[in-house]
Amino acid sequence: MQMTPLKGIKILDCSNLLPGPYCTMILTAMGAEVVKVEPAGMGDFLRRMLPECFAFLNRGKKSITLNLKMDEAREILYRKVKESDVMLEGFRPGVAKKLGIDFEKIKTINPNIIYASISGYGQSGPYVSRPGHDIDFQAISGVVSVTGDPDRQGGEPVGFQASDIAGGIFALISILAALAGKKEKGEDKAEYFDISMTDSLIMWMLPRIVEYFSMGTPKREDIMGRGAYGVFEAKDHKYLSIGVVEEHFWERLCRLMDMNDLLEDPELRSWKGRNKNRHKIRPRLKQNFMTKDRDEWVRLLLEANITAAPVNEIKDLLADPQIKYRGILGIDEKGKFTAQKTKPYIVPELTADLDDSPPPGLGEHSEEIIGKLGYSPEEFKEFKEKGVI
């Protein structure tokens, strides 16, 4: 049974690129009405940078263009704020205040508003005025330091926009919690959320951070080093993963690969011991895995009830039986990927069907929205002529 739990909720999204639109994409899918406020003339930069990604993130939303440096544009926004439940912005700290659309101003217009700001480092602190992108927030948060080859210093960034997605998810959680709280308590009170993408990544990193300090701040190769846990190359030069953590998996692996001598080694009888003494394990594993093709190894490992999986490239996802069965990615009648049929949320029962909902054209709904706010057609025409919209 399909639900739209946010039906009737009105969201004013003043963010661009990925973090904020990712958050409001899911809010849209849950039934909220999202009005996307784009800079007059240019619109969201993602329209030109990655139009397919823009289309996916902004299906089902409405678009209005406003030059928020102009008084008339701010007045239009203020009128829209009065009827909105949530406002989201993704400007660099201080910009919203300069534009006159910061939380302190907005809550005087709507004392019940939920207001979320997404930024790289948050709205306070020594880095508050720094420019940055996803790779910088990954670097600052420590994510880069625990990726890549354990024996090579420097690390590598995660291969997707981890901080943007993390920031969008924590903004989503905050907004949903605030909406639930207001529904339960019936309070007439404005709420503000300062979402830092760097903070969000650190929250994702916490288990690793706890592990690091519990080990006495080890070197990179020691915190990164693993015994029978990782990615290995097979004979056909394809890759597979194994996640041998528990002792029963270790025992099965040793028997399968004829490594009973390692099973007898007292230094390898625990997770920590296998990681510390990985030099005894990994050369043997690398040698063994090069004796058979990847898929044969995956079959043998799984038959022995040992954790294993093929390393899929993105192109492989469409053919993976589990991913196909779960229906996460949209596939057209020719078997090709289509963003239009890809669901924006992993629990389809909580979302509306947006398959046929196109992204809004730049400012497509400006006239409609401005008219509903009480402006006349003549005023709308004047706004266009003056560059307000």
Beta strands, then each sheet from edge to edge (+ up, - down):
strand 1: 10-14
strand 2: 33-39
strand 3: 62-66
strand 4: 86-89
strand 5: 114-119
strand 6: 191-196
strand 7: 229-233
strand 8: 239-243
strand 9: 308-310
sheet 1: 3+ 2+ 1+ 4+ 5+ 6+
sheet 2: 7+ 8- 9+
end
